[in-house]
């Protein structure tokens, strides 16, 4: 009876600590699980950081990972969510030869239709930025590839959840 | 100490600070935490701390081991027998990396230990300086917590936190790395013990409804089986545990680290589970209707194949670490929390019972194991000495009062199977990591923590030679441990596997050994070798009666095997008796 592998978005609220990224990534590495993307930033709570990690695993594996992550001393709380339970975005940037912008009419259409934003244009190149879901970014990448891309990069996923994550009340509870 | 100032804090509590160096602060913190003994090895990056230790010799006893690994195992032995925190200290670079095996051992066996390492000055970090290693990076996956200090002012808070984290909840090792400049730096010192860390819940709250569910299952059970682990000992829940099994008449089996929580002779003690455990509890694991796991983690050496482990049973798991619940075995009722608390809440909800028919099954299977295995182990009729008969003699002369410290391998399994324990915290061994070389230094720590107790270190000829240099520590400190080596001139457990699973191809398991008695005598330790059965009892008696450290080598049968045995990956009920 093999369980279905799904994509999960993990949100980890942590104390801001130098070694923590190492500790968290080691949990996945040790069990030979690839991290699809990882992002670290401040959170809605002052002094609390938030990691957003995307992994493809089974739900029972996911639960064990959450246990191992929460076991780390400086992790305040970890949550996992499926695609449907989150609103998420990824961001990407393209660097493309400026000539193409003027010579290839289709590029202008692609930019318009995709909702991408031109960040800067100079004589040699222009830079395009696009935020959206993974598939939208992949589509744009495919379309622009035909013309030649000088540089491309995509960010890790960032996500907020539809339901509430009760971190503030947990931290308040500690004060008492 | 340059100046003393008094600060009035807002809540009118007077706090005193003193201007001292970081290195002095480290020693003062250790004293504040009640550390009386620490184990370590000096070197460049930790020298300022050693200079302070020199000044505080009347308050804190530093034991110079002969290798940093020995320092960690001694600290572990110290912690395991006393339920205190063991402390080990080392310099940067190789000093720090030599701690790694002991740290990994303490992590997997949940032993509270604080390791303090010196580090190159902060301005040299990352420059590949002399004796620089990224010990925080290296130790991250094997520590409960670790931290690098680069400013003296961090020292009190970090050390307080280190001790709190190491000891609280499910214990474990903590490493604090301190740069040399922070050791020299002066700051205003004051100390406050750590009482909590906001992102860390040491003990999860026990849910009373889960205890009720557990009690219901236990009360309805016809064939209940308890398997307890070290959680009972770490939680100091021995009395509560005994009360629970006695009231409900529950047969109780132990994991290797749970050994000694209740006396070996207790009528409800049905022996050890796992790969070389007893026949009855292994077989009946797959027959019980309710399996009550207490403070144990379903290690693969305990469960054998998970696909066939206790599938017929409802499983109750009393556990302090939420990450252990459902990790290996799916539970029906998980009772989170501290064993002492949970078991005392459980006790009044239990019905009195005796389960006589069910107990009879354990007795019947014990009889089979006795006839097939135990009789020949303890009362051999063949010429060669068995490890079992050595244990039997040790039991005779220690009367079950000794703490038995073992290494890893055949002798360890034999010792755990046959040693008699009257008191808790008496079986000190490397269970999870299986660290050869653990025994001798761990025995040093155990004897120093409990000098009033008899401490017998039992090793094989392989593991003994991995940390044999700690004889130097025994000699220098005059630690009155009794050191037994069961010598079969083989790495016996590996040889056994080669015999059973690799067609007797004894690849690199035969050992050409030195004269162990001469080596011990070289350290001015009284020593004796026994090769004949008729010499054994007297030799053991003489060793136990000695007030001094004593070394006894027993030359045992070369190719004996340890049975029963659950072959790797087999079901516990397919345990082999021969």
Interface residues (C-beta under 8 A of the other chain):
Chain A: X14 X15 X18 X19 X22 X23 X26 X30 X63 X64 X67 X68 X70 X71 X73 X74 X75 X76 X171 X174
Chain B: X136 X137 X140 X141 X144 X145 X146 X147 X148 X165 X196 X197 X198 X199 X200 X321 X322 X323 X324 X325 X326 X327
